[in-house]
Amino acid sequence: MASRDVEELRRTFDYERLTPEAKTSYDLWVFELALAERAQPFRRRFYTFHQMGGPHTDLPQALITQHRVDDASDMRAYVARIGRSRARDRPVRRAREARRRRGRARAAVRVCVGPAASHGARHRRTVRGHRRRAALGRREGEIDALAAAGKIDAATAEELRTAARAALVDRFKPAYDALIAWVDSDVESSDEIATGVWKLPDGPAFYEERLSAETTTDMTAEQIHALGLREVERIKGEMDAIRRQVGFDGTLSQFFEYVPRSAFHFPNTDEGREAYLAEARTDIAAVKQRLPEFFACCRRPTSW
């Protein structure tokens, strides 16, 4: 599909007549296709679950961060999506599919899911509690806002709260219970010690592809490591300059210990915490005002 899209892009648009912003979009589209084509041979090697996302986070993230609720119909759509059937089986279905993929599921479970599962009950409480609180918090806030704005009456608000809670408890929560149970049952099949992609049959080639994709350079691993060491020294030099600028009489390591306890930080008191929150709220409000200039998700969608 992406290849056909780029072909249509090249056939439809005269690049030289595009605005600078449109040229950037055009170039990014072509660049993304090139990255996808390079990654295609390794499509079975990517982790299904990891700390940055996966099928277990896609729907909650979309509901929490993108789904606008401006009236009662939006809220009913939000509740319907909480309880849609795909939320029940998709994470476990993807997990079982990963298990069947040769040479990949073992590493994926231990590196990305296994450590959390190995914490047992504490992990289960964390996953269930975090997802439930996030979804419930968003839902409660939206319903309260609609009621406060006079867009729904008390009876409708209670109806929506009841429906949302039922969708979360009866349809949404079982998906995460099933995922945790699958990880608990499958964790023994993963490596005792987490290993890198080098263990896979095409590991070196996959590593080179990931290195290029993540850095958008042709640098080798050794070159990137050397650059990192130089950057650490540069940053430490800049921090040491700050130490001298503020007149701290001590080593840089001592300065690191001093800063958290100094006036550079908000004091660990009720007043200090409130001062921090006030400053953060001001910054967040200023950023929110400009979000629609950069992110389409902040504008009301015509469909979802």
Buried (B, 14 or more C-beta within 10 A) or exposed (E): EEEEEBEEBEEEEEEEEBEEEEBEEBEEBBEEBEBBEBBEEBEBBBBBBEEEEBBBBBBBEEBBEEBBBEEBEBBBBBBEBBBBEEBBEBBBEBBBEBBEBEBBBBBBBBBBBBBBBEEEEEBBEEBBEEBBEBBBEBBBEBBEBBBEEEBBEEEBBEBBBEBBBBBBEEBBBBBBEBBBEBBBEBBEEBEEEEBEBEEBEBBEBBBBBBBBEEEEEEBEEEEBEEEEEEEEEEEEEEEBEEBEEEEBEEEBEEBEEBBEEEEEEBEEEEEEEEEEEEEEEEEEEEEEEEEEEEEEEBEEEEEE
